[in-house]
Amino acid sequence: MIDLISGGARSGKSRHAESLALAHAGPVGYVATAERRDDAEFAARIEHHRARRPASWALYEAGQTLAETLAAAARPGSLLLVDCLGMWLMRFFGEAGFDEAAFGRERAALLASLPALPGHVVLVSNEIGWGVVAMDAETRRFVDELGRLNQDVAAIARRVTLVACGLPLVLKGQP
């Protein structure tokens, strides 16, 4: 069972995903996708998310191989909360630019593995395509790749929810 929850920055999408996980009767795993960096503001964001999670939730830190992490962690009756696809995509951007080959492989692996995973997977993603077109090519590439990834995950998801102002709006499936 796959759910996709999308929304803008500080829309409440992670909090909504966490509420689904808190209501889950079985074991819960949190799949963190952000790469740690020497940035105090970003470290505070990570700590904010960590403080909201119950200690009973397992923590899985995914690198570029998100599909592999999910396959290793998924169990019947479990819920895995992936936060978030945008941070995962960022792992393929570096000083040398966008690693298209690596992302293509890992994206295909993720999309192929999601429908076959046991249990419930809730993926959080950013909705970033509603603003102005970015001036630099790398940001435009990121927006394009995340938009396409969101569309493909939404196509296989049982439920897709857009969160705005902390309010969930179900776009696909039952609330």
N, C-alpha and C positions, 0 to 999 in steps of 0.2 A: 504494500500500500504506500503510495507516494503522494505527498502533499508539497506544494510550492507556495511559499509566502513571500510576497514581494512588496516593496514600498520604498519611499524616499528616505533620505537621511533623517534619523530621529522621528520616524513615522510611527514607531511602536511595533514594527514587524518582529523583532527579536522577542520582545515581551509577549506578543501574541503566540509565537512559536513555543516559548517557554510555558505559557499557560496550557497549551495542548500537552506538552510533556509532563507537566505537573498533574494533569488529570489522567494520565496513562496508568493503568493498573500494574503493568509489568515493569521490568528493568528499563532504565533510561541511560543512554549514552550521549554525551555531548561531543560532537566532532568539530574541533576548532580548526579553522583554515588559515587564519592570519599568521603571517610570518612575524616573529618578534624582531623588533628593531630598537636601536638606541634613540628612542623618541619618547620623552616623558609624557606628552599628551596622549600618544597612542598606547603607552603602557597603562595609563589611567583608564582608557577605554576598555582594555582587556580586563583590568581589575574590576571595573564596574560590572562587566558581564559575569566574571567569576564569582563575585560576591552575591549575585542573584541566584546562582545555581545551588541546589541542595548538595550536601557532601556525599549523598548516596549515589549521585549520578557518576557513571564512569566517564573518564576524559580520554579522548583520542585526539592526537594532534596529527592532522593530515598535511603532508607536504604536497608535492605535485601529484602524487598517486592517490587521489581521493577514492577512486573506484576500488583500489586494493585495500585501503583503510576500511571502507564500508563493508566489503566482502568479509574481512577478518572480524569485524565487530558485530555484524547483523546476526540476530538469532530470532527464531520464532517467538512471538509474544513480546519482543523488545521494541523500543522506540529509539531511533537515532535522530538527533537534532543536529543538522549541519548548518553552521553559521560562520561564514556565508559564502555563496558562490562568487561574489565580487572579489572577496579577499583571496579566494582560491585562484581566480583568474590572474590576480596581481602577481602571483608566484611565477608566472611565465613572462613577465616583463622585467628586464634588468638593464644593466649598463649597455649591453650589446643590443638592446631593443627587445622586440617580441619574439619569443621562441615558438614560431608557428608550428614546426614539426612536432615538438614535444606536446604542445597544447592540443594539436589535432589528434595525436595518439591518445592522450589522457581524456580528452572530451569524448571521443568515440568509446573508450572503455567505460566511462561513467554512464553514458546514455545506454549502452548495451547492458550494463550490470543492474541498473536501477530496477527494471521490471522484475528481475529474477531474485532480488534480495528478499530474504524472509523478514517478517516483522513489518514495522511501520517506519518510514523515513520521511522526516520533515526537513525540507531544504529552505533556507532563508536566502533571499537574493535582493539586490538593489534594483530599483527602477530608476534608471538614470537617463533615459532617452527623451525626457519631456522638456529639457532645457534647450538653451541655444547650442548651436553646433560649435564644438571646441575649436580653438584656433590652431592647436598643434596636432600633428598627424598621429602621435602616439596616443593621445587622449581620445581622438576620434576612433582609433582602432580598438581601444578598450571598450568604449561605448558600443561600437558595432558588435564586437565579439560577445559581450555580456548580453546584449539584446537578443542575438541569435541563440545563445545558450539558454536564456530564459524561455524563449519560444519553444525550443526543443524539449526542455524539461516539462514545460506546461502541457505539451502535446501528450506526454506519457503519464502525467500526474492524474490521480483520481480527483483531487481537489486543488484549485488554485485560488488563493486569497490575496487581494490587494489591501494593504493597510495604509490608511491616511488619517492623520490626526488621532492616532490610537484606535481608530475604528476599523474593524475588518469588514471587507466587502467581498463576498464569495463570487468569483467570476466563473467558476466551473465546479460542478459537483454540489453536494449537499452541505449545508452549514454544520 
